[in-house]
Amino acid sequence: MASGWWFIDVPNLGVKKKNRPPRIFSPHLTNHKLGLSDVHQALFHDKNEAAAAHLNRSGTQTAKLRQWIGFAVMLLAFVVFFSASAANTYFWLTFVCVAASFPIFLSLGWPGFGEAIAEPACNAAEIENQSPLPFFTVLLPVLNEPNMLTQILDSIMRLDYPHDRLEVFLLVEANDAPTLAQAEQMVWPDFCYLVRVPAGHPKTKARACNYGLTLASGEFLVIFDAEDKVHPQQLRNAVHAFVQNGPELACVQAPLKIDVMGGAWLQYQFALEYNILFSLTLPVLSRLRAVMPLSGSSNYFRVACLHEVGGWDAYNLTEDADLGFRMAKHGFECAMIAGDTVENAPDRLKIWMSQRTRWLTGHIQTFCVHMRHPHATLRLLGWRRFAMINVMIIGRLLSGVIHGAYFIYLLQALPNLTDLHALGRLSVTLVFASVLFYVGYTHAANLSRREKVFLSLTQPFYWMLTSIALANACWRIARGQLDWLKTPHKPYS
């Protein structure tokens, strides 16, 4: 049999690694032909099944709640569009969009306010000399992605972190035969482990991460996606941030940067969206100590804090945003660090639409879960953070409708420029559109001036596409279709 991944019971090996915390059990990679007795295999299988059963019951979503989400969203849409005049509706939609963009206005109006991203740890060597670097667990959930494993291995090997202070769990669904077969054929370093996530429901990234969390022995934990190209210093930057900010800092987020080499209009708009989010919005939210909607990748956690908040909601399709909400409700803080993680952009409209549908579905889930008891949420967050996160979520959900409303409102307002009331409303829309253009132009990818102008002017059309995704999300919620819409990835050329 070729060398590959093996499940072994670590305590039975009689081997202790220097500076490594004890492990109850874990999968382990070895180049020797070691096997398990039928008894040990059965015990390990039973442990996996028990953990899976526990995780299947840990989600906060129920079928009844999912049905009411769709009903509430459709009812809200009916009230907004049929209980008021069109002009008033479009004006207030614009007002919501302006309010939801408050981090951008703060960044522009108060230079330096959003510069919350920590510089690379210049004194990381001093921290390492004072005591050994903390033990890190890396979770890499993959599904039907045998083509990404070589790139994953390359990215892992580029990490500038002591290998004896590191464990990497490749989380693969037990029925994902192609990925498992490819992983077993490859040669991996001895700090990498293959974890077969037992079959169960729901089959989501969050459930796989929860399963990995049950095996983690690190003081800190980070999640990477299959397509991520991680900055080599990122783990050290995270350690520096945690050491400097104390135990209240439960999570740090690294910026995500989109690779658009050879991309089309959709990819460049996607990259622009990410650049605005990670260079303007999230740094301001960090500075304000607001609720941070985390990304699904390159977020670093104190494992103790992650256990305290209950891990991820396995039923939520944006488990990252939900986790940021729960971190804030438990009194923990999140911040930004330096060191980009490069990711792919969806290369087809169908893939983009599927991904956006999943994101919007998850935002609706997150909003409904945490607003089921608004008074309790208000008490835990305080009125300032409560108001900011609600405006942000509602603005994100309605963004497509709002941008589509611009054109309809302009068509109605332009013939009535002599009406001072209509002119006042139009000016608000035009001011916001000008700010949107400026932000788009200054944060676009490396393009010519003419291409930047075109990209900035066409932003509303990009955001209008989210209206279709929102309608699809509401339809799927109403039908109880909350399965994970997987985004396929391709290796970098």
N, C-alpha and C positions, 0 to 999 in steps of 0.2 A: 504494500500500500504506500502511495506517495505521501510525503510529509504534508501536514496540513493542520487544521484546527482540531483540538481535542478538548473534551470536557473532563476535567480531573478535579478531585477533591484535594484542595491545597493543604489542609492540615495533615493529610496522610503522607505527604511528600517528605516531611521532616526537614524542609529547607526554609531558611529564614533569610530574606533579603535585607541588606543594610538600609536603615532609615526608611523602612517600608512598614506601614501599619498592618496589623494582622488582618487576614481575610477569612471569612467563614467558608466561602466556596466561590469559585469563579471558573469560567472557561479559560483555558490556557493554551498558548501556542508552543509547540515543541518540535524539534527535528527528529526526535526519537519515536520509535513505534511503541507508544504506550497505549494500552487499552483499559477499559473499565469492565469490571465484573457485571453480570446481569443485575445483581443487587444494587450496586452503586448507580447504575444507569436508572433503575427504577426509582431510587430515592431522589436522584436529581430531577427526574421527570416529575415526580410528585411535588417537589418544591416549586418547580416552574408552574405547574397547574394551579397550585394554591395561590401563588402570587398573582397569576393571571385572573383567577376568580375574584380576588380582592380588588384588583384594578378595575375589573368590569363593573364593580358596584360603587366605585369611588367618584364617578362623574356627577356633576350637578344637574345635568340636563335630563329631563324625563320626556316621554312621548307627549304627555298632555301639555307640557310647557311649550314644546315645539309647535304644536298645533295652534296655540294661542298667539305665538309670535307672529305667524303669518296673518292671522286675523287682525291683530292690532296694527300691523304695518299697513295693510290694505285699508282699514278703517281710517287711519291717520291720513293716508293719501286722499281718500274721498273727502274728508272734512276740509283739508287744506285747499283743494282745487275747486270745490263746489260751494263752500260756505262764504267765500269772499270774492271780491272783484279780482279780475286778472291782474290789474295794475298793482293792487295792494299785495297780492300773493307774490308777484315777482319782486317787488321791493323788499318784502320781509325775507324772502329767500336770499336775496343779496345781503341783507343785514346779517343773516345767520352765517353766511359764508365769510363775511368780514370778521365777525366775532370769532369764528373757528380758526381764522388765520392770525389771531393775535400774536403768536410767537414770531411770525414773520415781521409784523409791524414793529414789535419790540426790537428785533434784530436790526431793522433798518433805521429806526428812530433813535436807538441808543447803541451806538457802535461799541463793540466790545462786550455788551451784556450777554450775548449768546456764546461767548468764547469759553465754554465750560469744559471743552475737551482737554484732557490732561496731556501735556507733552510727554514724549517717551521718558521712561524712568532713568534720569541721569545718574541717580545714586543707587541703582539696583544692586551694584556690586557691594555697596556698604550694607544693604539689607541682607545680602547673601552671606557676607562675612560675619554678621552678628549672629545668625542662626541659619540652619539649612532652609532652603526654599520650601514652601509648603507643598504637600502632595496634591496633585491635580488629577481629576478624572475628566476625560474627554468623551463625550457621547457623539456618535456618528450614526444617526438613523438613516438607513437606506432601504429602498423598496424597488425591486425590478430594475436595478441599475448595475449590472455586471460591467458595463462599459465605463463606469466611473471609478472603479476600484484602483486602477493604476494611478490616476490623478489624485485620489484620496491618499494613497501611500506616499506619493511625492510631497503632498502638502504636509503630511504628518512629519516626514523626515526633515522638513525645512524649519520646523519649530525650534527656536533657540531656547530650550529648557532642558535641564538634566533628565535624562531618560530614566534614572532610578527614582525620580520624583514624579513619575508620570504613568498613568494607565489610560489606554485608549480602548473603548468598547465600540466595536462595529455591530450595531443593532440591526439584525436581519430577521424578517418574519420567517417562521419555521417552514412555511410552504413556499418560500421564494427560492425554488430550486436553482434557477440560473445564477443568481447572485451568490448563493452558498457554494455552488460548484466552482465558480470563478475564484472566490475567496480562498477555497481550499487548495487551489493550484498555485497560489502565489506564495512567495516567501516574505514573511512579515517579521518585524523586530519583536523581541520577547516581551515588550511592554504593551503589545497589542493583543486584544482578545476578541474572539468572535462570540457574540451572544445571540442565540436563537430565541427570538421572542415567540412564545407559544401562541398557537392559533387562538383567536378569541375575538370578541366584539367589544368596542369598536376597533377597527383596524386603522388607527390614526398614529401620527407621529408622536402625539402627546402620550399615548398609551405605551409606545415603545420606549420613550424617555423615562416614564415612570418605572418601567421594568428595569431599565439601566440604573436608575436611582437606587433600587433595592440592592444592587451589587456594588455601588460606588463606595470606595474607601478613602477618597480624597477629602481634604479640607475644603477645596474649591472644585467647582464643576463648570464645564463649558460645553455648549452645543455647537457643532458645525454641520452644515449641510453638505451633500455629496459634491456639489460643484464649487465649493468654497476654495479660494486660494488665500490662505491666511497669512497676514504679515508675521514674519518670524518672531518679532519682539512682543507680540500681542499678549502672551501669557505673562511675561515679566511686567508689562505695563499694568495688567490687571492686578498682579500682586502688589505693585507699588501703590495703586489707588486704594486697595483694601487696607494696606498697612497705614497709609497716611490719613485715612478718613475714619477709622475706628469701626466698631462692631455694628453701628446703625446702618452702615452701607452694606446692603445685602446683595446688590447686583450692579455690575457695570456693563455697559453696552459699547461694543466697538462699531465704528461706522461701516456700513455696507456700500460698496462702490460697484457700479454696473459696468461690465465690459461690453462695449458696443462696437468693437472692431468689425467693420464691414456690415454694420446693422442698417436697418431701414428706419423710416419715420417713427414707427411704433416703438422700436428699441431705444431710439434717442429720447423720445418722450418719457419712457419708463426710467431711463437713466437720469433725466432731469428731475423727475418726481423723487427719486431716491436721494439725489444730491440736495434738494431743498429740505427733505425730511431730516437727513443726518447732519447737515451743516447749519441749518437754521432752527427748525422746529424742536428737535430733541435736545440740543444744547440749551435752548431757552427753558424748556420744561425742567431740565436738570437743574438749572440755576434757580428756578422758582421753587424747587423741591415739590413739583407737581407730580401727578400720576403719569408715569411714562409708559406708553404703549410699546412694549419691547418688540424687537424683531424676533424672528424664529431662529436666528443664527447669530453666533459670536456674542451671546450674552453669557456673562460669567456670574456665578452664584456662590455665596457661602452655603455649603451643603446643609449646615445646621438650620439656616434660615429657610432653605427650600423645604426641609422636612417640617418645619414649624407651620408653614402656610399650606402644607398638604400636597406638595408637588404640583403637577399639571392637571388640569381638567381634561381627562381623556376624551370627553364628548364635545369639547369646544374646538371649532375649526380654526380659530385664531387663539390657540392656547397661550401664545406669547403675550398678547394684549391683555387677556384675562389674568395672567400671572402678575403682570405689572400692577393691575388693579388690586389684586389681593395682597401684594407686597405693601402697597400704600396703606391698605386697611389694617395691616398688622403693625404699622408704624415704622416700616423699613424704608430706606431711601435707595434710589437708583441714580447712577451718574454715567457720564460718557468718558471713554478713554481714547487714546490715539492708536493708530495702526489699522489701516483699512483691511477689510475682507472683500475680495473681488468675487462677484457672482455673475452669472449669465442673465441676460434679458430674454423673456419669451420671444421666440423668433417667428411665431405665427399668431394671427388674431385669435384663432380658436383656443390656443394654449393660454394666451393672455386672458381671454374671457373666462375660461375655466378657473384660472388662478384667482381672478378678481371676484368671481362668484363665491368662491370659498372664503376669501377674506371678508367680503361684505356679510356673508352668512354668519361668520364668527363674530363680527362686530355686533350684529343684531343679538346673537346669543349672549355676548358679554354684557351688553346694555340691559337686556331683560333679566339676566341672572342677578346683577348687582343692584338693579333698581326695583327688585321685587319688594324690598323693604327699604324705601328711600330714607326714612328717618334714621334707621340704624346706620346706613351708609353715610349719611350726612354727619352723624355724630362721630363716626370713625375717621372720616376724611377732613372734616371742617368745611365751612361754607366755601372758602376760596378754592380748594382743590376739587370739591364737589362740583362747583360751577364750571371750572375749567375743563374737567374731563367730560362732563356732559355736553358742553358746547363742542368740544373736539369730536366726540363720537357722532353726535347728530350732524355736525358739519361734514364729516367724512362720509356718512351714509347718504346725505343729500347733495353731495358735490356735483354729481352728474346732472341731477335735476336743476341745480342752480345755474350751472354753466349753459345748459340748454335754454334756460329762461332768459339769459342775456339777450339772445337774438330775437326772441318773441317780444320782449319788452322794448328793445330798440326799435323794432318795426312799429310798435304802437306809439312810442314816445316821439320819434323823429318828426312825424307830421304835426305835432302839437308843441313845437318849440316856443311858441308865443305864450303858452300856458306856464306861468311861473312855478306852479305846483308840480307839473310834469317835468319842467326843466330842473327843479331841485332834485327830484328823484333820479333823473337821468345823470346828473352830475355825480351822485354817489356811485352809480354803476360804472361810469367812465373813470373815476378816480381809482376804484378797485381794479378795473381792467388795466389801467396804466401801471399800477404797482405790480400786478401779475406779470405784465410784459417785462418790466424792469428786472424782476427777480428771475424770470425765465432766461432773459438775455445774459445776465451776469453769472448764472449758474449752469448754463448749458455746457455740454461736453466740448472738447477741443474741435471747434468748427470755425469756418470762415464767418466774417461779420454778416454776410448775406444769409448764410445758413442759420445763424443764431436768430436773426430777425424772423425768418420764416418759422423756425421752431417755436419761438415765443408767441407769435401771432396765432399759431394753430393750437396752442394749449387748450382752449375751450373745447375744440373738437375732440381732443384726447379724453378730456374729462366727461364729455357727453357720452362717450362709450360706456362709462360706468353706470349710466342709467339703465342700459340693457342688462348689465350684470346684476344690478340691484333688483330689477324685475324678475330675473331668473332666480336670484337668491330667495326672494319672497315666495315665488312659485314652488321652489323645492322645499322650503320650510313648511308651507301649507300642506304639502303632500307627505311630509315626514321623511324626505330624502336628505339625510344629513351624513352621507358617506363622504370619505375624504376624496377630493378631486385632486389626484396626483399630477404634479407638474413634471414632465419629462425633462431630463438634463442631457447636455452633450459635453464631451470633454473639450477643453480649449485646444485650439489648433497650435 
